[in-house]
Amino acid sequence: MSSEYSAAASVTADPLLAWRDEFPLLSQTNYLISNSLGAMPRRVYDNLRQYADTWATRGVRAWGEGWWDMNVRIGDKIGAIIGAPPGTVSMHPNISIAQSILLSCFDYDGPRNKVVIESGIFPSVYYVLRGMLPRHIELHMVESQDGGITVPVERIIEAIDERTLLVPISHVLFRSAYILDVQAIIEKAHAVGATVILDGYHAAGIIPVDVTALNVDFYLGGVLKWMCGGPGGVFLYARPDYLKTVRPKITGWMAHKRPFAFEVDEIDLREDAFRFLNGTPTIPALYANEPGIDIIAQVGVDNIRRKSMHQTALLIALAEQAGFKINSPRDPAQRGGTVTLEPDPTCSYEISRELIARNILVDYRPQAGIRLSPHFYNSDEELYQAVDAIKEILADGSWQHHAAGRAFVT
């Protein structure tokens, strides 16, 4: 690597690189897969030891000393990042459970019998919709017209009408990182009386989000990816007025105003984020989630976004020079944190496996290509290294070592 590239990677040129030491993995790996799993913060070791020490020394007393409120306390930290008022964000184990809780809130026997989605929807969310929605509900999918890079927002808006009950829509498409104009979608939905459930899993932590300014009904996201919080941490924001009106059918004692009265009777739901909770929370995951959330808050999503726009533009420029097909938006205002490349449609998966074998971590998605996702802790030098490696793999044919199968795609 030339001295020019090394200078670009210095902390002087890029102050955010000062955070690299907080992530042990980065000292030994070119980690370009934060869209799938963010690098682990060093403080997770301390937090999980604190969890074990608390359990070991305090036992059942730990519930009254912080565990019981942890779902919402961590939720408030995320709320500060996404513009949500205190007491409106709750934590859940995964997106399928959080989506199911929300879908259980609605009456499907009324005149509104249509749900509008887009073809970039994450499959797990689609499976939940198919499983939870009654058979008579029309699931209207708005298709992409450019091979899945974008979904026309105007077509989504056209599809939302007076029959529409729900609009569970992606904020950022997981394959291409296309940012939907969700403000226009929300405004149309509200104009006809529909409710928007926005999936921000690929948005929160990499692009600025203000749920209050958006006036979105519900916003879901995870700390697994860009928030470096690890598995088992999904957040659910509910607009404050819903905290007094909706009644989740998937519920439990944590949502009760008097959980320790142990009443076998009609549940008296709380009027804050606890309203969407249910059974005993996964406390170890919450301990692991917290350090990454704290770091994202300190670094600042505006700073992360500025760097991300620079680095994704750099990746696109390098890919264009190499002649690779680019399956992500060229307009930086429409592009999230990922650049999806298709160096060769016949062997892109195998190229991704060889990159991983060379300790350059990326991932691959069918009908898309190789996803490279630099975060605030990545250097420009690492991007040059990744693109140079792809060129070498194509030139020397080393991708052929990975042509045996595609059983497990990370």
N, C-alpha and C positions, 0 to 999 in steps of 0.2 A: 504494500500500500504506500502511496506516495506521501511525502511530508505535507502536501496540500490537504490530503484527506485527513491525515492525523491532526492537523491544526483545526480542521472543522469539527473534529470530535472532542476537542479539549473543553474543559469546564469553563475556561475563559470565554470561548466562543459560544458555549451553550450552558448556561448556569444550571439547567435542569439535570445535567449529567452528574451534579453533585449528589443526587439521590441514589446513584447506582450502588453505593456501598450498603444501602438499606436492603438490597435484594441479593442474597447469596448466590443464586443461580447465575447471575449476570457475569460473574467473574470467570465462568468456564463455558458459557454457552451464548451463541448468537440467538437471542430469544425474540423471534418475530411472530409470536403466536398469542399475543395478549387478547385478541378477539375471541379466543377459545378458553384460555385460562391465564389470568394475570400472574406474573412472577410473585413468589411468596415474600412478603416483608420479613425481615429478620425478627421483628418483635413478636411474630406469631409463636416462636419458641417460648418466649417469656409468658405470653398470654395463656398458652395451653398448659404450661407448668402452673400458672396461677389458678387455672380451673382445677387442676388435679390437687393442688395444695388446699384449695378452698373446700373441695369435696372431702378430702382426707381429714381436715382439721375442724371444719364447721359442720359437716354432715347436713342434716335436714335444715339446720338453721340458715343455710345459704339461700334458701328461697326467700326468706324475709330480709336478707341482707344484700339483695341485688338481683338474684336470678329471676324472680317473678316478673319484674318490670323490664327485663333486659331486651325483650323483643321490641318494645316501643322506645326504650332509651337509645338503642342502636338505630332504630327507625328515625328518631329525631336528628341524629347525626347526618343521615342521608338526606333528610328533609332540608337541612341547611344547605346542602349542595344543590338540590333540585328546586329550590324556591318554595318549599312546602311549609305551612305553619306547623308549629309544635303540636304533637298529638294527632297527626293525620297519616303517619306512615307506620306500618307494621311489618314485621319480618316473618318470612315463611320458608319452608325447606326447599321448595322448587317452584318453577313457573306453572307446572301442571296443577299443583295444589292451589296456588294463588288464583289462577284462572277459574278453577272449579268453584272456589269460594264465591268469586264474583258472579259467575253464571248462575249460581244457586239463589241469587238475590232477586231474580226477575220473574215476572208472571208471563208465561208463554201462551195463555189462553185468551188473550185479548185480540183486538183487530190487527195489531202489529205482528206480522208473521215472517219478517225478512231480516236476515243478518248479512251485512256486507263485509267481505274480507278481500284481501289482495293476494295474488299468486306468489308473492314473496314471503308469505306467512311461514313462520318456523313450524315444521311438521308437528312437534309436540303440542303446540297450541291448536293446530287443526284437529289433531286426534281428540283433544279434550272437547272441542266444539262438537265434533261428530258424536262423541259419546254422551254429552250433556244435553244437547238440544233435542227437543221432541221431533218426531218424524215430520210433523206438518210444517215445521219452520223451514223456509227457503234459505239455503246457504248460497248467497250470490257472490261468486268469485270474479274479481276484476283482473283480467289477464295482462301480462306484459306484452308489449309489441316490439321489443328489441332483444328477444332472447333471454330475458330475465334480468337485464341490467337495471331497468327502471320499471315502474308501473305508473301509467298516466294518471296524475292526480285529478285531472278534469273528468276522467272516466269514473273514478271513485265517487267524485262529487255528483255526477249524473246518476249513479246507481243509488244514492241515498235519497229516499223519498218518504212520503207519509206512512208507508207500510213498514218502514225500517224501525226495528226495535233497538238493535245494537250494531256498533261499528267497532269490532276488535281489529285494530290495524297496527302495522309495524311502524315505528318511528324511523328506524334505519333497517334496510333489507340485509339479511344476514349473508347472502351470497355475494352481493356486489358493493355493499356499504352505501347504497343510494339513500339519501335523506329525503323522506317524503315531506311535502309542504303540509304538515299536520294542522297548522293553524286554519287553513282554508277548509280542511275536512271537518274540523271541530265546529267551525262556524256554520257550515251547511247542515251538519247533523243536528245542532241545536235549533236551527231555524225550522226544522221539520219535526222536532220533538224526539230525536233519537239520542242514544247514550253512547259515548265513545270510551272504549277501553284501549288505551295506548300501550303497546309493548315496546318499552325503551331499553330492552336488554342490550342492544348493540349501540345505544346512544349514551346512556348515563356513564359519566366518567371520562368520555372522550370528546363530546360536544356539549356546550352549555345547554341546560334545560331549566326552564322556569315554569313549573306546572301551574302556578297561580296566574301568570301572565297568559298562558295558553287557555286557561279556563277549562282544562280537560276534566272530565268526570272522574276517570280512574287512570292511574299510571303505574305500570308494572315494570320492574327491572331487576337485574341481578348484580351482585358484587363479585361474581365468579370471574368476570372478564376484565373490563377496563378499570374496575375499582379495586382489583388485586385483593379481593376478600376471600377467595377460595370457595369451594363447594358448600352447598347448604345455606345459602343466603340470598333470598329473593325478597324484594320490598314491594309493598302494595300501598300506593297513595290513594286516598279517597278525598274528594273535594269536601270541605267541612260540612256542607248541608246534608250530604249523604250519611254522615255519621249519626244522624238522628232519625233517618227515614228508612234506609234499606234494611232488610232482614235476611241475612244469610241463612240458608237451610243447612249448609255445611258449617257447623259451629261446635261449641264446646264450653267447658266451664270457665275458661279464661275470658270469654266474652260476657260473662254474667256480672252484673253489678255487685252481687253478693256470692261469690264463688264458694266461700267457706261456710255458707249457711247450709250447703248440701241439700238444696230444695229439689225434690222430685216434682216439679211443677213447670209451668210456662216460664221460659227464660226471660229475664228482665235485662235486655241488652244495654251495655255501656254506650256512651255517646262520644267516644273518642276512638283512637286506632285499635284499642282492645276489641272493639265490636267485630273485627274480622278475624280474631284469633279463635282457636279451638282447644285442642288438647295440650298436653305438656310439651313445651318447646325443646328444640335440640340445642341445649346450652353449650356444648363444646364447639359447635359450628359458630355460634355467635361470638364466642371468645376469639375464634380464628378470623372471623369476618372483620373485627374492629380495627386492627392496625392498618389495613389497606385503605379503609374508609377515611381514617384519620390522615393518612398521607395524601390522599387525593384532595381532601379539604385544605391541607397546608399548601400543596403545590398550586392549587387553583385550576379549575377546569378551563377558564379563559386562557391561561398560560399553556395548558396542555393542548388546547385546540389550535393555538397559533403554531406550536411546534408540529403538531400532527399535519396541518395543512401544508407546511413546508416539506415534511418528510414524504408524505404521500405524493406530492408534486414531483419530488426528486425521484421517487420510485418509478413514476409514470414516464418521466424523461429518460431514465436509464433503460426502461423496458422498450420505449420507442426506438432508442438508438440500437438496441439489440434486435429489433424486429419482432418482438413478442406481441401477441394479441392482448389487449387490455379489456377486461370485462368489469370495469368500474367507471363511474362517471368522470369525465374530464373536468367538469366545472367544480372547483373546490368547494363552492357553497352547497353543492349537492352531494358531496362525498364525505362519508364518515372516516373512520380511522384505518380502513383496510383497502388495499389495492389487490385486486384479483387478476392474476396473469395466466395466460394460456400459451406457454412457450411453443408447445407442439400438441395439438389436440389428440394425437395418437398415444402420447406417453407422458402427459402432464402429471398424472398420478404417480408414475414411476419416478419422475424427476423429484417430486415432493418427498418420496421415500429416501432417495439418495441424498437430498439436502439434509434430512434428519440424520442419516448415517454420518454426515460430515459435521454434525453438531450445529446445524443451522435449523432451528425449529420453526416450521411453518405448518400449514394444514392444506387439505385439498377438499373441495366439494364438487360432486357431480353437477353437470350442466353449468359449471362456473370456471373452476380451475384452481390454481395455487393461490392461497390467500396469504399475503404478507401484511403484518399488522404491527408496525413500530409504535412504541409508546414513549412517554416522556423520558424514560430511562435509556432509550436506545440512541446510539450515535449514528451520524450520517455514514461513518466508515462502515458500520455493519450493513447498511443498505447496499453500498458498493460491493461489499464482500458477497452478499447473497446473490445479486444479479450476475456478478462475475462467476460465481459457482454454477449457476444455471447454464451459462454459456459453456463452461468447461464440461459439464455433464452431457450436454447435447453434442459437444465436439468429440468427447472420448467414448461416448456410448455406455458410460457406467450405469445409466438408468436401466439397462437391460437386466441387471442383476436383481431387479425388483419386479420383474414381469410375471412372477408366479401367481399372484393373487391379490385381491383387494378385500379380504375378509373383514378387516378392521381399519376403518379410516378415521383418524383423529382430526 
